[in-house]
Amino acid sequence: TLGRCLESVRGVVDEIVIADTGSNDRSREIARRHGATVFQIAWEQNFAKARNLALARVRADWVLVLDADELLDPAAKELLPPLLAHPTAMGYLVQIRNYLLDLNCHLWDQKAKPNDSTFECVRQYPAYVQHENIRLFRRHPDIYFVGCVHETVGTRLLEAGMKISAGNFLIHHLGFIADDHALHRKWEFYRDLGRQKLRDRPEDANAHFELGLEELEHFRNYEEALRLFSRACELNPRLGVAWFFRGLALARTGRHHEAIESFKRAANTGGKMDAVHENMGDSLYNLGRYESACRSYEQALDLLGKSPQIESKLGLAEIRAGGIEEGLARLRRVIEQEPHSAELHDRLVAACAWLGRLREAAEAAEAKLALAAPQIEDFMRAASLRAQLHDWQIVINLLNRGLDRFPQSAKLREAFLEAERQSVRAETERKGDEQYQQGNFEYARRYYLEAIERLGNQPQLESKLGLAEMRMGRTHQGLVRLRAALEKDPQSAELYDRLMGACLLAGRPEEAADAAERKLMMVGPHPDSYLRAASLRALLRQWPQVLNLLQEGISHFPDSIRLKTALDEVQAHILPMSQA
């Protein structure tokens, strides 16, 4: 990347000075070919010292600082001369675009933005996060770098009371476009230097903050990051960004009440307000305070004007606050605005699933496969939703597509084989259901047995088999199967209903009533369940039990008209009998 870096400043700068800290590749040859002055220095685990040695060799009036993995934007050639001619400016804050390989990435307190650059060298990257740093400054004896890592001349400019102005050109940073192993080595290197900086400057709030960022963002060491951010806030209570990241660390450890208080301090000390409101909304959402979360997201949107990500969060909060259709419409609208964002699709899938709208959730998951860059888990989730709908052929097709994309995935292969088995079972079971409905109980029994032989003795199949055997006259055998199925899945309402029907068919209303009451205990209360249990006890003329069941049902469901009506009818029936 050094060659591209130096090529980007051709015709823009008067001299190029490079301090080589021990390269073992062709860097020095490349630098000299571009007309650079190259000199060797010892690396002493201190970026500021290395940069200051290079700075001492500069002869130009102004200094432009670029790293080897950075490029100067072509427009800078026309934009720089007026900046250099400014009579009082001593340094310029320059916007630096950090390019990323995924639009769903976060960096520091920012979400990635779609790359809109037309610069040939960077337009292939999908996203970036922008920050600013003083990269252009006058050569002056009082201006030099400070800090063994995250070094800056800004500290010196501020201490000397020198004017810092806003630059109007870009630097493009490609340092995050690397494989995971290389990035991890880079993060470890920076963390080691950050620890050294902290040893050298133990009372420096910024040193604590910078190391906290490394621990939070690159190592997910949230407790250590929290300790560092908290110390930064103690050393400089006006450091709003430290309060903000302290809130993030608290939120990531699930301490949302404390996080909200830290975000409030950030807001009062100059924190980035749109990020403050967004993350406060996240904590409020996680605490179940959905209406308050909506207000925080709306405040963030008021500041930003437009953000599909935050609007998507707002839609989810609206749904949980009761505005279901409004929230769903918002979630779908933001996907239209940014169809390639995986995170937006995930929120719509989660919302539909939470609402019990499984078909809509499945359709949303499949839309993500078509529009966003799908991963193995995306195919698995889409297939799982279709499996819950028993759409087995669609499940198989989805997993097939996943295997085409990820042929080495054992997880997808295993799910595909299971889906094929379930598809065969479902088809065999369907044929058994058809025969049962037509009264062909012997054929139904055969299909159910075949399905069990293929996939094992599943409770639902065993229950259907038991019912078919009952209708064939094999009462004892059928009831044994129905009860065995319930032992395997004691919380299935459907299995209890089949056992009740079978007991009535066999002329055993007492056993049917017992099954109805056990369903209430194991599956949970429901008005229909109380009514059915009461009707079975009424069939047995067990009126005290009938009254108890209806009164218990009303205690659970005081607004149920049907339960109250049934109680009135039973009491009207019992009263004449008691008077007689």
Secondary structure, 3 states (H helix, E strand, C coil): CHHHHHHHCCCCCCCCEEEECCCCCCHHHHHHHCCCEEEECCCCCCHHHHHHHHHCCCCCCEEECCCCCEEECCCHHHHHHHHHCCCCCCEEEEEEEEEECCCCCEECCEECEECCCCCCCCCCCCEEEEEEEEEEEECCCCCCCECCCCCECHHHHHHCCCCEEEEEEEEEECCCCCCHHHHHHHHHHHHHHHHHHHHHCCCCHHHHHHHHHHHHHHCCCHHHHHHHHHHHHHHCCCCHHHHHHHHHHHHHCCCHHHHHHHHHHHHHCCCCHHHHHHHHHHHHHHCCCHHHHHHHHHHHHHHHCCCHHHHHHHHHHHHHCCCHHHHHHHHHHHHHHCCCCHHHHHHHHHHHHHCCCHHHHHHHHHHHHHHCCCCHHHHHHHHHHHHHCCCHHHHHHHHHHHHHHCCCCHHHHHHHHHHHHHHHHHHHHHHHHHHHHCCCHHHHHHHHHHHHHHHCCCHHHHHHHHHHHHHCCCHHHHHHHHHHHHHHCCCCHHHHHHHHHHHHHCCCHHHHHHHHHHHHHHHCCCHHHHHHHHHHHHHCCCHHHHHHHHHHHHHHCCCCHHHHHHHHHHHHHHHHHHHC
